[in-house]
Amino acid sequence: MLAFIHQLWLRHCRWLALGGLVVLLVVFMEGAPRSLPGVSGQPALAISLPSPRPSLASLPTPRPHPLPSFLAQWHDPQARGDYFDQIQPSEWGYLVWSQFPVSVYIDPPPPDLGRFAAAQAATWQQAIAQAIAAWHPYIPLSVVETAAVADIRIWRSAPPIQRHPDGSLARIRAAETRYNLYTQRQADGRTRLRHRFDIYLSPNQPAAYTQATARHELGHALGIWGHSPDPGDVLYYAQVRQPPRISPRDLNTLKRIYEQPTCLGWPID
């Protein structure tokens, strides 16, 4: 795992040295997708899911995918339980990945930062790299340098400000995770229903909390679309003084999710 973190860190140090901006252009291989965002906030508790169905002539039959290799082998000998009953499936099934590694894009800093801001940005990126490395043994992840090809995109930005129905401002959050559905024609000529996550993560938290928040939001993006009631789990619904590592209960929950049926990743034609 240390080697994985070191590899990511060298890559992002190179981004800082180059000081280049990455042009963000999402290219869909088949038509323009309808935006169907799901939203998860941290430390806010509410999770809202998309309600309209995608404009597809027919959806694939929901069925489970083969488990990723680690989850297939994972067994908790102490039977510490899970929080699967807290997970909210979408209208299209559980939000699982079926093609690995899952690609992750980390938003690079702008090239014109001062010394202090550049150091802060480097600390933020290192914290994100460590969070990715924490999940990598369980769900294979790969960092990519282009947003357009990424399954998960992590943005160095506070979540968009939201308002309550009465017009008042909602609570400011440190992070938010959203997803969108789209269709994509792949190398085998089949069109599949796919999803993409965007994580907005404030650059103004202390490093330890940035890493903990990123671990939490990545848990959502890897399929744990809900919160744990146990403060010993990464997906606990609020920040704690001593952020936990990924727990057996997190992994038990993740395995149960990946055993569930979904429309995502299956051909629609």
Secondary structure, DSSP 8 states (H G I E B T S, - for coil): -HHHHHHHHHHHHHHHHHT---------SSS------EEEEES---EE---S--S-S-----B-----HHHHH---TT-----GGGB--BTTB-----SSSEEEEE----TT--HHHHHHHHHHHHHHHHHHHHHTTTS-EEEES-GGG-SEEEEES-----B-TTS-B----SEEEEEEEEEEE-TTS-EEEEEEEEEEE-TTS-HHHHHHHHHHHHHHHTT--B-BS-TTSTTBSS--SS-----HHHHHHHHHHHTS-BSTTSB--
